[in-house]
Amino acid sequence: MTSVLICVAALWMTQRLLAIHQSLRFRRQLLGLRTEGRISVGMGKARGRRVYVGIAVGSDQRVSAALVLSGATVFATGRPVPELVGCRVRDLAAGRTPAGMKPMAARATFQAAEFLDAALRRAAIPKTLSAPAAA
């Protein structure tokens, strides 16, 4: 009985280490997108499955690069999503994703675009400084 518990614990630890390795590998891929502009990551999930989509947006507020991480194992890697390149962030944040995208990837794209759109809108608001009160 003890050997079964040790085996289960070893398998669980191996799975955890591989999941950490996968997340670090995807993070490195996302950091590579930083050269394309501002980045954001969204997650779509359904019944124990998750899909992550990272998008990079250039100064023209259009997607310049995108990655999707989906798969049933910890060996899945981020893949480019060429159909998102050129899409406007506002369109994606409004839920208008390209035809043919899987529903979970579309939800993750929506979440990433919504966050980026809000950040871009905040950055567009001019910062006003109040004058100090006269003494």
C-alpha positions in Angstrom: 0.0 0.0 0.0 2.8 2.4 0.8 4.5 1.8 -2.5 1.2 2.7 -4.3 1.0 6.0 -2.4 4.7 6.7 -3.2 4.0 6.0 -6.9 1.0 8.2 -7.0 2.9 11.0 -5.3 5.8 10.7 -7.7 3.4 10.8 -10.7 1.6 13.9 -9.3 4.9 15.7 -8.7 6.1 14.8 -12.2 2.9 16.2 -13.6 3.2 19.4 -11.6 6.8 19.9 -12.7 5.9 19.4 -16.3 3.0 21.9 -16.0 5.4 24.5 -14.5 7.8 23.8 -17.4 5.0 24.3 -19.9 3.9 27.6 -18.3 7.4 28.9 -18.4 7.9 27.9 -22.0 4.6 29.7 -23.0 5.7 32.8 -21.0 9.0 32.9 -22.9 7.0 32.8 -26.2 4.8 35.6 -24.9 7.8 37.7 -24.0 8.9 37.3 -27.6 5.7 39.0 -28.7 6.7 42.1 -26.7 8.7 43.3 -29.7 5.4 43.5 -31.6 3.8 45.9 -29.1 1.7 45.7 -26.0 0.6 42.2 -25.0 -2.3 40.7 -23.2 -3.3 37.1 -22.3 -6.8 35.8 -22.0 -8.2 32.4 -20.9 -11.2 30.4 -22.1 -12.3 27.5 -20.1 -15.0 24.8 -20.1 -15.3 21.6 -18.0 -11.8 21.3 -16.9 -10.2 22.4 -20.1 -8.4 25.7 -20.6 -7.1 27.6 -23.6 -4.8 30.6 -23.4 -4.5 33.2 -26.1 -1.8 35.9 -26.1 -2.1 38.9 -28.4 0.3 41.7 -29.2 -1.1 45.0 -30.4 0.9 47.6 -32.3 0.5 51.4 -32.2 -2.3 51.2 -34.8 -4.4 49.3 -32.3 -4.4 46.2 -34.6 -3.2 42.7 -33.6 0.4 42.3 -34.9 1.0 38.8 -33.5 -1.0 36.1 -31.6 -0.4 32.8 -29.9 -2.7 30.1 -28.7 -1.9 27.5 -26.1 -4.3 24.6 -26.1 -3.9 20.8 -25.8 -4.7 17.9 -23.6 -1.2 17.3 -22.3 1.5 19.3 -20.6 3.6 18.9 -23.8 1.4 21.4 -25.7 3.2 24.6 -26.9 2.0 27.9 -28.1 1.1 28.1 -31.8 0.7 31.3 -33.9 -2.8 32.4 -34.9 -2.4 34.1 -38.2 -6.2 34.8 -38.6 -6.0 37.3 -35.7 -3.2 39.3 -37.2 -4.6 42.6 -38.6 -7.8 42.5 -36.5 -8.7 45.6 -34.6 -8.7 45.3 -30.8 -12.0 47.1 -30.5 -13.6 44.5 -32.8 -12.2 41.6 -30.8 -13.2 43.3 -27.5 -16.8 43.6 -28.9 -16.8 39.8 -29.5 -16.3 39.9 -33.3 -13.7 37.2 -33.8 -12.7 35.7 -37.1 -14.9 33.0 -38.4 -13.7 29.4 -37.8 -12.2 30.1 -34.3 -13.0 27.5 -31.7 -15.3 28.8 -29.0 -12.9 28.5 -26.1 -10.1 30.3 -28.1 -12.7 33.0 -29.1 -13.5 33.5 -25.4 -9.8 33.8 -24.5 -9.3 36.2 -27.4 -12.2 38.3 -26.3 -10.9 38.4 -22.7 -7.4 39.5 -23.8 -8.7 42.1 -26.2 -11.1 43.5 -23.7 -8.3 44.1 -21.2 -6.1 45.6 -23.9 -8.8 47.9 -25.2 -9.5 49.2 -21.6 -5.8 49.8 -21.1 -5.5 51.6 -24.5 -8.5 53.8 -23.6 -7.0 54.7 -20.3 -3.7 55.6 -21.9 -5.6 57.8 -24.4 -7.1 60.0 -21.7 -4.9 63.0 -21.1 -3.6 63.3 -17.6 -4.4 66.7 -16.2 -2.4 68.2 -13.4 -4.2 70.4 -10.9 -2.5 73.6 -10.0 -1.2 73.9 -6.5 -3.4 76.1 -4.2 -2.1 79.6 -3.8 -0.9 80.2 -0.3 
